[in-house]
Amino acid sequence: MPTTALARTRVTFVALAVAAGLTLGGGLTLGGAAPAHAAPKAYANCTAVQKAFSGGIARPGVKVNLVKKSNGTVEKRKLKGTVKFDKALYDANAKMDRDKDGIACEKS
C-alpha cells in the first residue's frame, strides 16, 4: 500500500502545481502575446515597395492614377500592376507619393 499512497501524493502535488500556475499566470503559456495590430511597414524606397506590390500602395477608394503633364493638364490612367489598398500602409509610406494622388510608388 505504500506505493499507492505515494502515487496519490504525487498526483495531488502535480495537480496543485498546475492549479497554482494557472491561478498566478505562471510560465505555462508558450511564447509571448502577439500585438493585436502590428505597425505597418515603412519601406526604404519605391524599389522595395514595388518588389512587394508592383503597382504601389494606395489609399482605399483610389480608382485612377492622376498623371500631371508638363503643360499643366492632368490625365487619368488606369492602375497598373498589383496595387495594395491599405490606409495605414499608405500613411506609413506617404512620403513616396510625390504627385500626391493617393498612390505611393505607382507605375504610370
Wavefront OBJ file of the C-alpha trace (Angstrom):
o trace
v 0.000 0.000 0.000
v 2.855 2.481 0.402
v 3.210 2.797 -3.402
v -0.456 3.696 -3.799
v -0.203 6.406 -1.150
v 2.967 7.696 -2.795
v 1.271 7.776 -6.202
v -1.694 9.706 -4.781
v 0.671 12.194 -3.161
v 2.443 12.774 -6.499
v -0.837 13.275 -8.355
v -2.045 15.713 -5.694
v 1.250 17.624 -5.830
v 1.161 17.896 -9.652
v -2.483 18.995 -9.607
v -1.715 21.692 -7.032
v 1.309 22.895 -9.012
v -0.737 23.171 -12.218
v -3.579 24.960 -10.431
v -1.145 27.392 -8.817
v 0.495 28.069 -12.176
v -2.842 28.759 -13.843
v -4.052 30.941 -10.977
v -0.883 33.004 -10.761
v -0.403 33.177 -14.522
v 2.899 31.386 -14.230
v 5.039 30.280 -17.134
v 2.509 27.884 -18.607
v 1.997 29.943 -21.752
v 4.048 29.283 -24.849
v 5.641 32.385 -26.317
v 4.672 35.979 -25.722
v 1.377 37.580 -26.514
v 1.263 38.973 -30.041
v 0.091 42.557 -30.517
v -3.441 42.931 -31.832
v -2.303 45.023 -34.805
v 1.272 45.198 -35.988
v 2.539 48.570 -37.172
v 2.502 48.930 -40.970
v 5.860 48.542 -42.679
v 7.609 51.713 -43.775
v 9.617 50.860 -46.886
v 13.006 52.448 -47.564
v 12.271 53.371 -51.192
v 9.977 52.705 -54.156
v 12.098 49.805 -55.376
v 11.368 47.982 -52.125
v 7.650 48.830 -52.377
v 7.437 47.585 -55.960
v 9.082 44.283 -55.040
v 6.158 43.677 -52.670
v 3.373 45.426 -54.637
v 4.206 46.048 -58.301
v 1.550 48.760 -58.652
v 2.386 50.574 -55.422
v 0.361 51.338 -52.283
v -2.889 53.312 -52.491
v -5.455 54.790 -50.160
v -8.752 52.897 -50.274
v -11.119 54.402 -52.835
v -8.489 55.443 -55.371
v -9.693 54.350 -58.831
v -7.281 56.017 -61.269
v -3.709 57.255 -61.428
v -3.627 61.032 -61.897
v -0.668 61.923 -64.126
v 0.271 65.605 -64.281
v 1.661 66.554 -67.676
v 4.244 69.234 -68.388
v 1.619 71.530 -69.973
v -0.316 71.587 -66.683
v -3.110 69.195 -67.624
v -3.965 66.104 -65.618
v -4.524 62.772 -67.320
v -6.410 59.907 -65.669
v -4.848 56.500 -66.291
v -5.979 53.093 -65.131
v -3.985 51.455 -62.353
v -1.207 49.080 -63.401
v 0.264 46.094 -61.596
v -0.769 44.786 -58.202
v -1.899 47.750 -56.120
v -2.251 47.318 -52.344
v -5.182 49.337 -50.968
v -4.453 49.993 -47.283
v -4.792 53.325 -45.452
v -2.332 52.548 -42.646
v 0.288 51.205 -45.066
v -0.184 54.213 -47.364
v 0.128 56.628 -44.421
v 3.387 54.955 -43.344
v 4.783 55.407 -46.875
v 3.065 58.654 -47.965
v 6.436 60.388 -48.313
v 6.933 58.353 -51.504
v 3.757 59.708 -53.146
v 5.486 62.530 -54.992
v 2.469 63.653 -57.020
v 0.067 63.410 -54.039
v -2.589 61.455 -55.974
v -3.135 58.869 -53.239
v -0.847 56.213 -54.731
v 2.722 55.797 -53.498
v 5.249 54.325 -55.954
v 2.719 53.738 -58.745
v 3.540 52.680 -62.282
v 2.495 55.390 -64.722
l 1 2 3 4 5 6 7 8 9 10 11 12 13 14 15 16 17 18 19 20 21 22 23 24 25 26 27 28 29 30 31 32 33 34 35 36 37 38 39 40 41 42 43 44 45 46 47 48 49 50 51 52 53 54 55 56 57 58 59 60 61 62 63 64 65 66 67 68 69 70 71 72 73 74 75 76 77 78 79 80 81 82 83 84 85 86 87 88 89 90 91 92 93 94 95 96 97 98 99 100 101 102 103 104 105 106 107 108
